[in-house]
Amino acid sequence: MTPRPIIIDTDPGTDDAVAIWLALASPELEVLGITAVAGNVPLALTERNARQLCELAGRPEMKVFAGCARPLLRPLVTAEAFHGETGLGAADLPQPTTPLQADHAVDWLVDTLMAAADGEITLCPIGPLTNIAMAIVKEPRILPKIQEVVLMGGGFFAGGNITPAAEFNIYCDPHAADVVFSSGVKLTMMPLDVTHQARTTRDRIAAVRALGTPVGVAAAAMMASHGKHEEEDRDQDGGPLHDPCVIAYLLAPDLFSGRPCHVHVETSSEVTMGMTVVDWWGVTERPKNCTVMNRIDADGFFALLIERLAKL
């Protein structure tokens, strides 16, 4: 089977790290490159973290490109409270030796997509959508080249995790999200409604740690530190593992279920800024622009994750 070409756009981030490793461990996917964006931590850390993660996985040749250092219109909001000062939680990884690529991430995205056949490349944004939106605005002719955008972001029935209404990735750059959701490209969304079902229980973390590899030990440390606020606040066994849901969907879509909906990103109200307004029940006649997932087989998801991480 020919691997599916993907580009990961990311702001690592503990759960971003696990998503990157899941993709690198999966022969069904060809990771063309990794584009970093400011989000969970500033850009200087996200691009460094991405290189560290690739090197720990034995993939130092993976190209990492630095992108946008701030959202389109709003000040940067970061999430060190959840991901630690470096973005990688309790994991202490060696400094990267692989150099950052010279091209700006947005330029590389445009050049790579323009050189591709129509419908060839899948984009996997697991952070704020700034880089993706900038590429679309700079060169709209990339849109037919995109097979699908599978993103982690938003929420509806689950509410928000950075404000009562908004999920962090969308809230961080709501105007960029609005560009992407209005672009007409095929979209699949992994919202908090799904990712809050994928919880890193103590048994699941122990199974990852038991792999005994550098990646397994680091991933377990990140899972243990990630989402502790939500675990405590919601009296749950373990925090949610958000971003790997994007990669798992590409590998095993049957683990997920959802439906096509119209999704609108709120950019006007400070009270609901970044809210993804999902017309789940079809009460409007607005066109369905996104497949919104709302269910996950969590046991199957973690079984897949552990099986793949064992390969690194």
C-alpha positions in Angstrom: 0.0 0.0 0.0 1.3 3.4 -0.9 1.8 5.6 2.2 -0.5 8.6 2.6 1.5 11.8 2.3 0.9 14.1 5.3 2.2 17.3 6.7 2.0 17.8 10.5 1.5 21.4 11.6 2.2 21.6 15.4 3.1 23.5 18.5 4.7 20.8 20.7 3.2 20.4 23.4 3.1 17.1 25.3 0.2 15.6 23.3 1.6 17.0 20.1 4.8 14.9 20.9 2.8 11.7 21.1 1.0 12.5 17.9 4.3 13.1 16.1 5.7 9.8 17.4 2.5 7.9 16.4 2.9 9.3 12.8 6.6 8.5 12.5 6.0 5.0 13.8 3.3 4.2 11.2 4.3 3.0 7.7 0.9 3.9 6.3 1.9 7.5 6.5 4.6 9.4 4.8 5.4 12.5 6.9 6.7 15.0 4.3 7.7 17.5 6.9 6.8 19.2 10.2 5.8 22.8 10.4 6.0 24.5 13.8 3.7 27.3 15.0 3.5 29.3 18.2 0.9 28.1 20.5 1.4 25.9 23.6 4.7 27.7 23.9 6.5 30.3 21.8 7.8 29.4 18.4 11.5 29.2 19.5 10.5 26.3 21.7 7.9 24.6 19.4 10.4 24.3 16.5 13.2 23.1 18.9 10.8 20.6 20.5 9.8 19.2 17.1 13.4 18.5 16.3 14.1 16.9 19.7 11.1 14.6 19.2 12.2 13.5 15.7 15.7 12.8 17.0 14.5 10.8 19.9 12.4 8.7 17.5 15.5 8.0 15.4 14.3 10.3 12.6 16.9 13.1 12.5 16.4 13.5 8.8 12.8 14.7 9.2 12.6 18.3 8.0 11.2 20.8 10.5 10.2 24.4 9.5 9.5 27.3 11.7 6.4 29.2 10.9 4.3 32.0 12.4 5.4 33.4 15.8 2.1 34.9 16.6 -1.6 34.7 15.6 -3.0 36.7 12.7 -4.6 39.5 14.7 -4.5 38.8 18.4 -1.7 38.6 20.9 -0.2 35.2 21.5 -1.7 33.1 24.3 0.4 30.2 25.5 -0.3 27.2 27.8 2.8 26.5 29.9 0.5 25.8 32.8 -0.5 22.6 31.0 2.6 21.7 29.1 5.4 23.0 31.3 7.9 25.8 30.7 9.5 24.0 27.7 6.3 22.5 26.4 7.3 18.9 26.9 6.2 18.6 30.5 8.3 16.3 32.7 10.3 14.9 29.9 14.0 16.0 29.7 15.1 15.4 26.1 18.6 16.0 24.7 19.2 19.3 22.8 18.7 18.7 19.1 21.6 18.5 16.7 19.6 18.6 13.5 19.4 22.1 12.1 16.2 23.9 11.5 15.3 24.3 7.8 15.9 27.7 6.3 12.6 28.1 4.6 9.7 29.7 6.4 7.0 27.1 7.1 4.3 29.0 5.1 6.5 29.2 2.1 7.4 25.5 2.3 3.7 24.6 2.7 2.8 26.6 -0.4 5.8 25.3 -2.5 5.1 21.6 -1.5 1.4 21.8 -2.1 1.8 23.6 -5.5 4.2 20.8 -6.6 1.7 18.1 -5.7 -1.1 16.5 -7.7 -4.6 17.5 -6.9 -5.9 15.8 -3.7 -2.5 14.4 -2.9 -1.5 15.7 0.5 -3.3 15.6 3.9 -2.7 18.4 6.4 -2.7 17.5 10.0 -2.8 20.7 12.1 -2.6 19.9 15.8 -2.0 23.5 17.0 -3.3 26.9 16.1 -4.2 27.2 12.5 -2.0 30.3 11.7 0.4 28.6 9.3 -2.4 26.9 7.4 -4.4 30.0 7.1 -1.4 32.1 6.0 -0.6 29.5 3.3 -4.2 29.6 2.0 -4.3 33.4 2.0 -0.9 33.7 0.3 -1.7 31.1 -2.4 -5.4 30.0 -2.7 -4.4 27.6 -5.6 -3.1 25.2 -2.9 -6.7 24.3 -2.0 -7.3 21.6 -4.7 -4.0 20.0 -3.8 -5.2 19.2 -0.3 -6.9 15.8 0.1 -8.2 16.7 3.5 -7.4 18.7 6.6 -7.8 16.6 9.8 -7.4 18.9 12.8 -7.6 18.8 16.5 -9.6 21.8 17.7 -12.9 23.1 18.9 -15.6 21.6 21.0 -19.3 21.9 21.3 -21.1 19.7 23.8 -17.9 19.5 25.9 -17.6 23.3 26.1 -14.1 24.9 26.1 -10.8 24.3 27.9 -9.3 27.8 27.8 -12.5 29.7 28.2 -16.0 28.4 28.9 -16.8 28.5 25.2 -13.5 27.9 23.4 -10.9 25.2 22.9 -7.2 26.4 23.1 -6.1 25.7 19.5 -9.0 27.6 18.0 -9.0 30.4 20.7 -5.3 31.0 20.1 -6.0 32.1 16.6 -9.7 32.3 15.8 -9.3 34.4 12.7 -7.0 31.8 11.2 -9.5 29.1 12.1 -12.2 31.1 10.4 -10.1 31.2 7.2 -9.6 27.4 7.2 -13.3 26.6 8.1 -14.5 28.9 5.3 -12.0 27.7 2.7 -14.2 24.9 1.2 -11.4 22.3 1.8 -12.5 18.9 3.1 -12.3 19.1 6.9 -12.4 16.6 9.7 -12.4 17.9 13.2 -11.4 16.1 16.4 -13.0 18.3 19.1 -12.9 18.1 22.9 -16.0 16.0 22.7 -13.9 13.2 21.3 -10.5 13.9 23.0 -12.0 14.1 26.5 -12.9 10.4 26.0 -9.3 9.4 25.3 -8.0 9.6 28.9 -4.5 8.7 30.0 -5.5 6.4 32.9 -2.8 5.1 35.2 -2.9 1.7 33.6 -2.5 3.2 30.1 0.4 5.3 31.2 2.0 2.2 32.9 1.6 0.2 29.6 3.5 3.0 27.7 6.2 3.2 30.3 6.6 -0.6 30.2 7.8 -0.3 26.6 11.1 0.6 28.2 12.4 2.6 25.2 13.5 6.2 25.3 10.3 7.2 23.4 8.1 5.0 25.7 9.6 6.5 28.9 9.4 10.0 27.6 5.8 9.5 26.3 4.7 8.1 29.7 6.3 11.1 31.5 4.4 13.5 29.2 1.1 11.7 29.6 1.5 11.7 33.4 2.0 15.5 33.4 -0.4 16.4 30.7 -3.9 17.4 31.7 -3.4 17.2 35.4 -5.6 20.2 35.8 -8.5 18.6 34.0 -8.0 15.4 35.9 -8.2 17.2 39.2 -11.0 19.5 38.2 -13.2 16.9 36.7 -12.4 14.0 39.1 -11.2 11.8 36.3 -8.6 9.1 36.1 -6.1 10.8 33.8 -6.1 13.8 31.5 -7.2 13.7 27.8 -4.8 12.9 25.1 -6.0 15.3 22.4 -3.6 15.5 19.4 -2.9 11.8 18.7 -6.5 11.4 17.8 -5.8 13.2 14.5 -3.1 10.6 13.5 -5.1 7.7 14.9 -8.1 8.7 12.6 -5.8 8.5 9.6 -4.7 5.0 10.6 -8.0 3.6 11.9 -11.0 5.7 11.1 -13.3 3.0 12.4 -12.2 4.0 15.9 -14.2 7.2 15.5 -17.7 8.2 14.6 -19.4 11.6 13.9 -21.4 13.4 11.2 -21.1 16.2 8.7 -22.1 19.6 10.1 -21.8 23.3 9.5 -19.2 24.7 11.8 -18.8 28.5 12.4 -15.9 30.0 14.3 -16.8 33.0 16.4 -14.5 36.0 15.9 -16.6 38.9 17.1 -17.5 38.4 20.8 -14.8 38.4 23.5 -17.2 36.3 25.6 -17.3 33.5 23.0 -14.2 34.2 21.0 -12.9 31.1 19.3 -16.1 29.1 19.9 -16.8 26.5 17.3 -20.6 26.7 16.8 -21.5 23.3 15.5 -24.9 22.8 13.8 -25.1 19.3 15.1 -28.9 18.9 14.7 -29.1 20.6 11.3 -31.3 23.4 12.5 -30.0 25.8 9.8 -29.6 25.5 6.1 -26.0 26.4 6.2 -23.8 24.0 4.1 -22.0 21.2 5.9 -18.4 22.2 5.8 -16.8 19.8 8.3 -17.1 16.2 9.6 -17.3 16.6 13.4 -16.3 13.5 15.4 -18.0 12.8 18.7 -17.2 9.2 19.6 -14.0 7.3 20.0 -13.2 3.7 20.9 -10.7 4.7 23.6 -9.4 1.2 24.3 -8.8 0.6 20.6 -7.1 4.0 20.4 -4.6 3.3 23.2 -4.0 -0.2 21.9 -3.0 1.3 18.5 -0.9 3.9 20.2 1.1 1.4 22.3 1.6 -1.0 19.4 3.0 1.8 17.3 5.2 3.5 19.9 6.8 0.1 20.5 8.3 0.3 17.0 10.3 3.5 17.9 
